[in-house]
C-alpha cells in the first residue's frame, strides 16, 4: 500500500509540474472543469477544419511565394498545427487516465519515472521524447492484401539518448510486439481438434474470411486442420508491431504493463520477448561459437604459415616447386588462388593440341559450366521461393505480389523448373560412371568399395562441416526486428545432435519433425542448411550405383540391360508413394486436409531418391557411351542432318514436358490425377532422355558452338565455385531476409535486384571458401588416398598407367591407347569440382 501511495504521489507531482499547478485540489478542479469540452475535441477539430475551408475556399492554390520568409511561415504554421494535435492527444484527461492505469499496474519505480519523463518530454515537444513515438510501428497499410507487420524504426529507437539533471539516463529499447490470437494447441494425444468442424462453417467470421481469400484463389487452403496448423506454427501471431520504450523498463514488466492495459479490452495477449534489442545488450559466446572461432582461426593461421613458407621458398629457391613439401603447397593461398583463376596452367597451349585426351578434358570443363548454370538456377529458385516461407511477415501485400503469383503465373516458370534437379542428378551419374570405369580399368576390375565410400563421405562432409561452423557464427553478423526470430529458425537444427546426425549420415532428405509443414513461419527447420537435402539424396544414389557400374564393366550387354530395366523401374518408383501409400502429389495440395500432409507429399515427390532413379541411371549409361566414343570415335560419326534431327527432337521434347509441368500448377484446384502420375513417370523419362542427349552431344564433340562459348575463362573460374555456391547460397539469403528494417513489396524489379545482390555475395563467399577450405582439404584428402602411388606431390616424375590385357575389355583398351602420363601435381592439386571430385575421381 505504501508503494502504491508513493507511485501515486510521484505521478501527481509530475503532472502538476507539467501544467504549472501548485496544489492537488487546483489540479483536480481544473481537470473536472474541462471534461465536457475535451469530450468534444473531435468535433472541435472538424469544426475548425470547416471554418478554415469557409475562409480560404476562394484562394487559389499557390506553388510560389515572394520570399523565403513566407516559406518559413508556412512551415511554422504546420508545426503549430502539429503541436495543437499533440496537445489534443496528450491532454489532461488522457494523462489523468494514464496515471490511474500506472497506479494500478505493477512496474518498477525507475521504469515508471522514465515513462513519466518521456511523457513530460512529449508534452514539451522534446525531440528525444517524440522519437519514442516516432520509432514505434503503426497499423500497416495493405492489410486487405496481406500486410501483417510494421517494424517501425529499429535504428532510431536504439540511438535515443537522454540525460537529465538528477542522473536519470534514458536509452531506447526496441521490441517486436506480437499480438497473439488464442488457439487450440496441437498435442501428441490430440493432433488436430475436430470437435468444432460441424459448426465452423456456420461461424460468420469464418465465412467472411473464406470469402475474402476467395478473391485471391486461396479459399481451399482454409480448412479446419489447416487453420489450426497455421495458428500453431505461428504461435498465434497475427500482427507484429515495433515498440520503443526506455531501457529502464525490463521487457517482462513492459509486456506485463501492456497486457494489463490492453488484454481486458481485446482479449489477446501481447508477447515481446525474445525479440528485444538495445545498444548495450551483450550476449556471451556459447560453446558452439567459441568452437567455430577456434577452428577458423586455426585454419587461417595454417593458410598464412603455408603461404609464407611458399613465398619464402619461391624467393630464395628457383627450384622451390620441387623442394617444397606437398603439404605446404596444398594449403598455400598462392597455389589455391592460382587454381581458382587458372594461373598455374596455360590452357590455351594445352588445348591447341589435337590430342583426344586434351579435347575430352576441355569438353568436361564445358560440362562443369553446364553444372554451374544449373546450380545458379537452383540458387535463384531458392532465393525466390524460400522468403515467403521464412519471413512471410516482412512482405507488403503478400496476397497480391510476385511471391503469390509465381504459383500460377507461367512467366515465372524458371522458379519451378524441376528438371534442373534431374539434370544435376544426370550429370553426377555420368561422372560417377565415367570415373569408376576408368578406375576399374586401372585396377584390373577391382573396386575398393569401402575406400570409395570413405572418400566420397569425406568429400561431402568436410565442406559441410565448415558451413555448419559458419551457421554457428551467423548470429554475430547482424541485427534487426526479425534477426532473433530468424536465428531461432536456422540455428536450432545446426546445434541439435539429432539433426546433425541426419545431415552427416546423409538421411536429411527424409527427416520430418512432428507436426512440421513447409509453411514454417515461426517453426524451426528440420535440418541444418535445408538445401543440403540434395547432397543426401545424391549420396544415397552414389553408394548403391557402383555395383551396376561394375557389372557394366564386366559384361557390357548385361550391364546395359540391367540399367535399362532400372530406368524403367524408376518410372514406377516415381509414382510409388501414390500407388502404394495413397499419398497424393504436391500438385493436389488443395485436396489436402492439413499442411502436414502437404509436407509429406513434398518430401516423397521431390526430395526422395525414388524421384531421381530415372535421371541418375540414364547418366550412368551416358558415361559408358562417352567411354565407348573415346575407344572408337567412328561409332558416333553422324551426318549433320541426323544431329539436327536429334537436337530438334530433344529441344521439342524438353519444352513439351516443361510446359506440361507448368500446366499442372493450379493454385486453387487440383489437376487431373492421371495427368500428374503420367508426368511423374513418362514425363520425367522423356525429359531425362532429352537432357541426356544434349549432354552426350557436348561430351562427344557434337555441340561445337556450345563448347566454344563455355570455354571462356570467366565460366571456368565460376565453375570451380559450383560446390561452394550451392553450399553457401542459403547464408546471404537468410542474412538479407532477417536484417530487413522495414516491410517491402516484392515486385519483379525488386526480385531481380535482391537475387543479383545475393548471388554476388554468394560468389564472393564461395571464392574465399574455395581458397581457404574447399580446395586445400580436397587436395589433402586426395594426397592421403594417393599416398601409395607417389612419393612427392611436387616432383615432376611421371606416373605410367600400367599396361593391361585389353583383349576382352574395350575400357582397358582405351587406357592402353591413351597411356596418360599424369604428373604428381596434376594428380594431387588439380581443381576439384562439385561432382567430379565427389564421384570417386
Secondary structure, 3 states (H helix, E strand, C coil): CHHHHHHHHHHHHHHHHHHCCCCHHHHHHHHHHCHHHHCCHHHHHHHHHHHHHHHHCCCCCCCCCCCHHHHHHHHHHHHHHHHHHHHHHCCHHHHHHHHHHHHHCCCCHHHHHHHHHHHHHHHCCCHHHHHHHHCCCCCCCCHHHCCCEECCCHHHHHCCEEECCCCCEEEEEEEEEEEECCCCCCCCCCCCCCCCHHHHCCCHHHHHHHHHHHCCCCHHHCCHHHHHHHHHHCCCEEEEEEEEEECCCCHHHHHHHHHHHHHHHHCCCEECCCCEEECCCCCCCCHHHHHHHHHHHHHHHHHHHHHHHHHHHHHHCCCHHHHCCHHHHHCCHHHHHHHHCCCCCCHHHHHCCCCHHHHHHHHHHHHHHHHHHHHHHHHHHHHHHCHHHHCHHHEECHHHCHHHHCCCCHHHHHHHCCHHHHHHHHHHHHHHHHHHHHHHHHCCCCCCHHHHHHHHHHHHHHHHHHHHHHHHHHHHHCCCCCHHHHHHHHHHHHHCHHHHHHHHCCCHHHCCCCCCCCCCCCCCCCCCCHHHHHHHHHHHHHHHHHHHHHHHHHCHHHHHHHHHHHHHHHHHHCCHHHHHHCCCCHHHHHHCCCHHHHHHHHHHHHHCHHHCHHHHHHHHHHHHHHHHHHHCHHHHCCCHHHHHHHHHHHHHHHHHHHHHHHHCCCCCCCCCHHHHHHHHHHHHHHHHHHHHHHHHHHHCCCCHHHHHHHCCHHHHHHHCCHHHHHHHHHHHHHHHHHCCCCCEECCHHHHHHHHHHHHHHHHHHHHHHHHHHHHHHHHHHHHHHCCCCCCCCCCCCEECCCCCCCCCCHHHHHHHHHCCCEEHHHHHHCCCCCCCHHHCC
